[in-house]
Amino acid sequence: MARQVSGQMPRWSFAVLAVAGIYNILWGGLMVLFPNAVFQLTGAVLPNYPELWQCIGMIVGVYGLGYLIAATDPRRHWPIVLVGLLGKIFGPMGFALALIQQRFPLLFGLNIVTNDLIWWVPFFLILKSVCTQWRADLTPNAFASLAAALDEPIPAVGASLRALSQNEPLLLIFLRHSGCTFCRETLAQLAQRQDTLKTAGLRVAVVMMSEPDAMEALWQRYGLQEIAPISDPDRRFYKGFGLARANFQQVFGWPVWVRGFQAWTQGGHGVGPLDGDGFQFGGAFLIEAGQVVVSQPQTSAGDPVDWNRFLKVSNQSKQGKAGAA
């Protein structure tokens, strides 16, 4: 069972989220009850459909409930804070565009200050603190060494990783979590390359933090029945193979967002609920006769598997064995 370390969050983070929740509920309630008030006070043109502004007030109020929930345990409910921060970033961008187009008076921007700008720094610091806490957290019963991880019997596949790699090279892929866009992209790529990998003499296994039932559903969805699934919710194998946790930039930096947008739009790989440690890095390893011959640990959440590299090494190994024979 994962340790609760929410008490290690800065004390102010609980208060900030509580205040943000109360503020959003009050502001949203006022907009629902008095949809024209802000426009009249700032000299903006009254909306033709005040009901739309009331809907915005309702959405803001619902966000307030989310912030109050997050205030009970910021570390556990960090996705709420992240979604809130994104809204507080995109909102001012929309207002700036409207200001350039002279659709709103400058005074209307007071809403942007109180609703968005003043929350940027505390929300960012909360997310940064969450990231730090995840990185500092220790995995219970982690393997003491890579050798221990290789020798651990895995009931789901009926052998250890070392045993699986004795007769043919084993490509071991670690994914971050089942809801990750990049992980879904990797599973789709793996499904497309199954025959190629098999022809190259590679056995493939995938390690995830999901429970076995969730992995089985994914395997059926992507047609991966010939790929060995390894459930590792405690992240013991991740630790055993030296896979670290990411920092904030490595998960939420702009390059990651760009890569995620590409995976989402070009490949149709959506997102799902967080299933495991969102800051845990994945990676890929080629294991031959119980020895790791190629390592590709992630340094960014969007790093793809270098399939060609593993295929090249595997083919070279086959050729070397054939020549020796």
Secondary structure, DSSP 4 states (H G I P E B T S, - for coil): -PPP-GGGS-HHHHHHHHHHHHHHHHHHHHHHH-TTHHHHHHTPPPPS-HHHHHHHHHHHHHHHHHHHHHHH-TTTTHHHHHHHHHHHHHHHHHHHHHHHTTSS-GGGGHHHHHHTGGGHHHHHHHHHHHHHHHHHPPPTT--SSHHHHHH--BTTTTB-HHHHTSSS-EEEEE-S-TT-HHHHHHHHHHHHHHHHHHHTT-EEEEEESS-HHHHHHHHHHHT-TTSEEEE-TT-HHHHHTT--B--HHHHHSHHHHHHHHHHHHHH--------S-TTB--EEEEEETTEEEEEEE-SSTTPPP-HHHHHHHHHHHHHHHHHH-
